[in-house]
Structures are given as structure tokens and as C-alpha cells.
Amino acid sequence: MVSYNFKIVSGVPQKSSVTRVPEISKEQLEDIVRNVRIKTNTGPDEFEELDLSGFSTIDEQIEFLKRQDRVDTMYIM
């Protein structure tokens, strides 16, 4: 699992707080998802789970997400 924060400064996205977790149990991931849903007030009907583990690169994941209309390409170069 990888995560990061970003903010837009003068129209340019700036990434920060890059975090990589090489291994995570299903239970730990479910706890993270539950906490994110609570903090963002996301209901069960608004939540969608996509398995990206079959892709070997981030670029492949992004292309898949584009085809599913699940990524904002505004800041992807």
C-alpha cells in the first residue's frame, strides 16, 4: 500500500508525506478503509473497492482507472 498527500500551490500539485507499507493484512486494510469512510462521511453505497494488485506498474493502474472513469487526470502528466 502506498499513500501520499498533495496540495495545489499556484496551480502545481505538490506531493508530501509519501508512505509505503510493504505488507498489510486484510484486517489492517479494512480498519484503514473503515476509518477513512468515517472521517470522510462516505456511506457504504458510495464506496467502491477496486483490486489493482493484478497490475505490475502504477502506469498500468492509472490506465485501468482512466478506462473506468475513476481518476482525475487534471494533475497527471
C-alpha positions as CSV (number, residue, x, y, z in Angstrom):
1,M,0.0,0.0,0.0
2,V,1.2,3.5,-0.9
3,S,-0.3,6.8,0.1
4,Y,0.6,10.4,-0.1
5,N,-0.9,13.9,0.5
6,F,-0.9,16.6,-2.1
7,K,-1.9,20.2,-2.3
8,I,-2.1,22.6,-5.2
9,V,0.3,25.6,-5.0
10,S,0.0,28.2,-7.8
11,G,-1.7,25.6,-10.0
12,V,1.0,22.9,-9.4
13,P,0.4,19.8,-7.4
14,Q,3.0,19.2,-4.7
15,K,3.2,15.7,-3.1
16,S,4.2,15.3,0.5
17,S,4.1,12.6,3.2
18,V,4.8,9.7,0.9
19,T,4.2,6.5,2.8
20,R,4.9,2.9,1.7
21,V,3.7,-0.2,3.5
22,P,5.3,-3.3,2.0
23,E,2.9,-5.7,3.7
24,I,-0.5,-5.2,5.2
25,S,-3.1,-7.7,6.4
26,K,-6.6,-7.7,5.1
27,E,-7.8,-6.8,8.6
28,Q,-5.5,-3.8,8.9
29,L,-6.6,-2.6,5.4
30,E,-10.2,-3.0,6.4
31,D,-9.6,-0.9,9.5
32,I,-7.9,1.8,7.4
33,V,-10.8,1.8,4.9
34,R,-13.4,2.0,7.8
35,N,-11.6,5.0,9.3
36,V,-11.3,6.8,6.0
37,R,-15.0,6.2,5.4
38,I,-15.9,7.6,8.8
39,K,-13.6,10.7,8.5
40,T,-14.9,11.5,5.0
41,N,-18.6,10.7,5.8
42,T,-18.6,8.2,3.0
43,G,-21.6,5.8,3.1
44,P,-21.5,2.2,2.1
45,D,-23.4,2.9,-1.1
46,E,-20.7,5.5,-2.1
47,F,-17.8,3.1,-1.5
48,E,-16.3,1.0,-4.3
49,E,-13.5,-1.4,-4.0
50,L,-11.2,-2.0,-7.0
51,D,-8.4,-4.6,-6.9
52,L,-5.3,-3.1,-8.6
53,S,-3.0,-5.9,-7.5
54,G,-3.0,-7.5,-10.9
55,F,-1.1,-4.6,-12.4
56,S,2.7,-4.5,-12.2
57,T,3.1,-0.8,-12.6
58,I,1.4,2.4,-11.4
59,D,1.0,3.5,-15.1
60,E,-1.0,0.3,-15.8
61,Q,-3.1,1.0,-12.7
62,I,-3.7,4.6,-13.9
63,E,-4.7,3.5,-17.4
64,F,-7.2,1.0,-15.9
65,L,-8.6,3.7,-13.7
66,K,-8.9,6.0,-16.6
67,R,-10.9,3.4,-18.6
68,Q,-13.2,3.0,-15.5
69,D,-13.6,6.8,-15.3
70,R,-12.2,6.6,-11.7
71,V,-9.2,9.0,-11.9
72,D,-8.9,12.8,-12.2
73,T,-6.4,13.3,-15.0
74,M,-6.1,17.0,-14.4
75,Y,-2.8,16.7,-12.5
76,I,-1.4,13.5,-14.1
77,M,1.3,14.3,-16.6
